[in-house]
Amino acid sequence: EAGVVQSPRYKIIEKKQPVAFWCNPISGHNTLYWYRQNLGQGPELLIRYENEEAVDDSQLPKDRFSAERLKGVDSTLKIQPAELGDSAVYLCASSLVDIFSEQYFGPGTRLTVT
Amino acid sequence: AQSVTQPDIHITVSEGASLELRCNYSYGATPYLFWYVQSPGQGLQLLLKYFSGDTLVQGIKGFEAEFKRSQSSFNLRKPSVHWSDAAEYFCAVGARASKIIFGSGTRLSIRP
């Protein structure tokens, strides 16, 4: 069984530029999560989807961040424009049912904003 | 508000020695508790979880954790560590209809 796939693995951009991250969850997993992990910290939830619906986006900075999960499968997280403080690892995870099913994490995208 | 504290930023133990990683949580109701491991360049992997029942929980890779309500703790243990256990370990807490909150992690190094 393939795991959670994320691309790109690494991204370096200048501030004020846009950037997008892509995630393909494990087949059949209804719930998808985007986390941000700052250096030396644990992951922080940005947004959670149940199928196509964003059920928790309270921590998503909506002025510059957006996300979508079309058809309830793949998801894209976008930042526009990026700021220096957005440098972090962006993790995607999926789970079979709800937040307390085991979450399977992808390897993450390391974003560096210069 | 719920929170998780992992007081040890970095721990070094000798291979074959026992290990205990500390985790303290703050939550008003009975929490759901998790331990995840993150190896370099890898995603997080669930080691074990506690929802209810027996307070001593067995996980993968020989790890166990004990839920102590009176101490608000959920410490992770392993009787004998292997070099492959070197990684970052995260404790997390959550509850029904609520998101999971992760601690800041403990980096484990293994001394040959």
Interface residues (C-beta under 8 A of the other chain):
Chain A: G3 V4 G40 Q41 G42 P43 E44 L45 R48 D56 L91 A93 I99 F100 E102 Q103 Y104 F105 G106 P107 G108
Chain B: V4 I9 Y32 G41 Q42 G43 L44 Q45 L46 K49 F51 F90 A92 G94 R96 S98 K99 I100 F102 G103 S104 G105
